[in-house]
Amino acid sequence: MSAKDDLYRQISACYHYESEGFTTQDCERFTSASRSVISLYLNQLCDEGFLRKENTRPVRFWLSEPRPKAAPQRPEQDVFRALIGATGSLKSALELCLAAVNYPDGGLPILVTGASGVGKSYLATLLHRYAGENGVIPRSVRLVELNCADYANNPELLSSTLFGYVKGAFTGADKEKTGLLDEADGGFFFLDEVHRLSAENQECSGTLILAT
């Protein structure tokens, strides 16, 4: 809620039935803002039709018609409101991502491409949050991430990381280890920099990609 909205809320509660109106000075008890800022807010509320005033000395204000409630935001609007381009240049791409997330029986894999630094990982985080807030996945399920660049030429290490291993499977495997696929079960698995994998590694993981 903005400072202006909060001021209006306070005014509505205190002066709803006040026939004498109120002044800028009267509103100082509602906020820590300076008198000039309060005056600015009151005049803006007049311009928007929520207050009316008379140019007496001091200027007096009265409540006009009750302020209409803002239309509730859709959940996806709330989650993606900080994403630059969500309602502009990225709108169509975002709609495709949401359609994939909401696709029946577990959703569809999503391949995200773009230059370094454009926000691919950030988008994956927002999609995961959206899915949790809208009941697509449990809220408690975390986003599992894997930087594929660390496994570019090591298919054995990638396989053990993805699928885990049992004790004694190889030298040094002194205990059982759960794979990332098990950890991501029922949630989202984000494979970053997937293009860095060799052809052999891509054959191992290609069908598991959520995003890159």
C-alpha positions as CSV (number, residue, x, y, z in Angstrom):
1,M,0.0,0.0,0.0
2,S,1.4,3.4,-1.0
3,A,1.7,6.3,1.5
4,K,-1.1,8.1,-0.4
5,D,-3.4,5.1,-0.2
6,D,-2.6,4.7,3.5
7,L,-3.4,8.4,4.1
8,Y,-6.7,8.0,2.3
9,R,-7.6,4.9,4.4
10,Q,-6.9,6.8,7.6
11,I,-9.0,9.8,6.4
12,S,-11.9,7.5,5.4
13,A,-12.0,6.0,8.9
14,C,-11.8,9.3,10.8
15,Y,-13.8,11.7,8.6
16,H,-16.5,9.5,7.0
17,Y,-19.3,11.4,8.8
18,E,-17.4,14.7,9.5
19,S,-19.5,17.5,8.1
20,E,-16.8,20.2,8.9
21,G,-14.2,18.5,6.8
22,F,-10.5,18.5,7.6
23,T,-7.3,20.4,6.8
24,T,-3.8,19.4,5.8
25,Q,-2.7,20.1,9.4
26,D,-5.3,17.6,10.7
27,C,-3.8,14.9,8.6
28,E,-0.3,15.3,10.1
29,R,-1.2,12.9,12.8
30,F,-1.8,10.1,10.3
31,T,1.7,10.1,8.7
32,S,5.3,11.2,9.2
33,A,5.3,12.9,5.8
34,S,5.9,16.7,5.7
35,R,2.9,19.0,5.4
36,S,3.9,19.8,1.8
37,V,3.8,16.1,0.9
38,I,0.4,15.7,2.6
39,S,-0.9,18.6,0.7
40,L,0.3,17.1,-2.5
41,Y,-1.4,13.8,-1.7
42,L,-4.7,15.5,-0.8
43,N,-4.7,17.5,-4.0
44,Q,-4.0,14.4,-6.0
45,L,-6.9,12.6,-4.3
46,C,-9.1,15.6,-5.3
47,D,-8.0,15.3,-8.9
48,E,-8.8,11.6,-8.8
49,G,-12.3,12.3,-7.5
50,F,-11.9,10.8,-4.0
51,L,-11.9,14.1,-2.2
52,R,-13.3,17.6,-2.7
53,K,-12.1,20.9,-1.3
54,E,-12.9,24.5,-0.8
55,N,-10.3,27.2,-1.1
56,T,-10.9,28.6,2.3
57,R,-8.0,29.6,4.7
58,P,-7.0,27.0,5.6
59,V,-8.1,24.9,2.7
60,R,-10.7,22.3,3.9
61,F,-11.3,18.9,2.4
62,W,-14.2,16.5,2.4
63,L,-14.6,12.9,1.4
64,S,-16.2,12.3,-1.9
65,E,-17.7,9.0,-3.1
66,P,-16.1,5.9,-1.5
67,R,-12.9,5.0,-3.3
68,P,-13.3,2.0,-5.6
69,K,-11.2,-1.0,-4.7
70,A,-8.4,-1.8,-7.0
71,A,-9.0,-4.9,-9.1
72,P,-7.2,-7.8,-7.5
73,Q,-4.1,-8.9,-9.3
74,R,-4.0,-12.4,-10.8
75,P,-1.4,-14.5,-9.1
76,E,0.9,-14.5,-12.1
77,Q,0.8,-10.7,-12.3
78,D,2.0,-10.6,-8.7
79,V,4.8,-13.1,-9.1
80,F,6.2,-11.5,-12.3
81,R,5.6,-7.8,-11.6
82,A,9.3,-7.3,-11.1
83,L,10.3,-9.0,-14.3
84,I,11.2,-6.4,-16.9
85,G,9.1,-6.9,-20.0
86,A,6.6,-9.2,-18.4
87,T,3.7,-7.2,-19.9
88,G,5.6,-6.1,-23.0
89,S,8.5,-7.7,-24.9
90,L,8.4,-10.9,-22.8
91,K,4.7,-11.3,-22.6
92,S,4.3,-13.9,-25.3
93,A,7.3,-15.9,-24.1
94,L,6.0,-15.8,-20.5
95,E,2.6,-17.0,-21.6
96,L,4.2,-20.0,-23.3
97,C,6.2,-20.7,-20.1
98,L,3.0,-20.5,-18.0
99,A,1.2,-22.8,-20.4
100,A,4.0,-25.3,-20.1
101,V,4.0,-25.1,-16.2
102,N,0.2,-25.6,-16.1
103,Y,0.1,-28.4,-18.7
104,P,-1.8,-31.4,-17.3
105,D,0.0,-34.4,-15.8
106,G,3.2,-32.7,-14.6
107,G,3.7,-29.9,-17.1
108,L,6.1,-29.7,-20.1
109,P,9.9,-29.2,-20.3
110,I,10.9,-25.6,-20.9
111,L,14.0,-24.5,-22.9
112,V,15.0,-21.0,-22.1
113,T,17.7,-19.4,-24.4
114,G,19.3,-16.0,-24.4
115,A,22.6,-14.2,-24.0
116,S,24.5,-14.3,-20.8
117,G,23.1,-12.0,-18.1
118,V,19.5,-11.6,-19.6
119,G,17.9,-13.3,-16.6
120,K,17.3,-17.0,-17.6
121,S,18.0,-18.2,-14.0
122,Y,15.8,-15.5,-12.6
123,L,13.0,-16.5,-14.9
124,A,13.4,-20.1,-13.7
125,T,13.2,-19.0,-10.1
126,L,10.0,-17.0,-10.8
127,L,8.4,-19.9,-12.6
128,H,9.1,-22.2,-9.7
129,R,7.6,-19.6,-7.3
130,Y,4.5,-19.3,-9.5
131,A,4.0,-23.0,-9.5
132,G,4.2,-23.2,-5.7
133,E,1.9,-20.3,-5.2
134,N,-0.7,-21.7,-7.6
135,G,-0.7,-25.3,-6.4
136,V,1.0,-26.8,-9.4
137,I,3.7,-28.1,-7.0
138,P,3.9,-28.2,-3.2
139,R,5.2,-24.9,-1.7
140,S,7.8,-26.8,0.3
141,V,9.5,-28.3,-2.8
142,R,12.7,-26.4,-3.6
143,L,14.1,-25.6,-7.0
144,V,17.0,-28.0,-7.7
145,E,19.7,-26.4,-9.9
146,L,22.7,-27.9,-11.7
147,N,25.4,-26.0,-13.5
148,C,26.2,-28.2,-16.5
149,A,29.4,-26.4,-17.2
150,D,31.0,-28.2,-14.2
151,Y,30.3,-31.6,-16.0
152,A,31.1,-30.6,-19.6
153,N,33.4,-33.5,-20.3
154,N,32.7,-36.0,-17.5
155,P,29.7,-38.2,-18.3
156,E,30.4,-40.5,-15.3
157,L,30.3,-37.7,-12.8
158,L,27.2,-36.2,-14.4
159,S,25.4,-39.6,-14.2
160,S,26.3,-40.1,-10.6
161,T,25.2,-36.6,-9.8
162,L,21.8,-37.0,-11.6
163,F,21.0,-40.5,-10.6
164,G,23.0,-41.0,-7.4
165,Y,24.8,-44.2,-6.5
166,V,24.9,-47.0,-3.9
167,K,27.7,-47.8,-1.5
168,G,30.5,-49.7,-3.2
169,A,29.5,-48.8,-6.7
170,F,33.0,-47.5,-7.4
171,T,36.2,-46.7,-5.5
172,G,35.5,-44.0,-3.0
173,A,31.7,-44.7,-2.8
174,D,31.7,-45.3,0.9
175,K,28.0,-44.4,1.3
176,E,24.8,-44.2,-0.6
177,K,24.1,-40.9,-2.3
178,T,20.8,-39.6,-3.6
179,G,20.8,-38.1,-7.1
180,L,19.5,-34.7,-8.0
181,L,16.6,-36.2,-9.9
182,D,15.3,-37.8,-6.7
183,E,15.7,-34.4,-4.9
184,A,13.7,-32.7,-7.7
185,D,10.9,-35.3,-7.8
186,G,7.6,-33.5,-7.8
187,G,9.2,-30.1,-8.4
188,F,11.5,-28.2,-10.8
189,F,15.0,-29.2,-12.0
190,F,16.9,-26.3,-13.6
191,L,19.8,-27.4,-15.8
192,D,21.9,-24.2,-16.4
193,E,24.4,-23.9,-19.3
194,V,23.2,-27.2,-20.8
195,H,24.9,-26.3,-24.1
196,R,28.2,-26.9,-22.4
197,L,27.6,-30.6,-22.2
198,S,29.3,-32.9,-24.6
199,A,27.2,-35.0,-27.0
200,E,27.6,-38.0,-24.7
201,N,26.5,-36.0,-21.7
202,Q,23.6,-34.6,-23.6
203,E,22.4,-38.1,-24.5
204,C,22.5,-38.8,-20.8
205,S,20.5,-35.8,-19.8
206,G,18.7,-34.5,-22.8
207,T,15.3,-35.7,-21.9
208,L,15.5,-34.2,-18.4
209,I,16.0,-30.6,-19.3
210,L,13.7,-28.1,-17.7
211,A,15.5,-24.9,-18.7
212,T,18.9,-23.7,-19.8
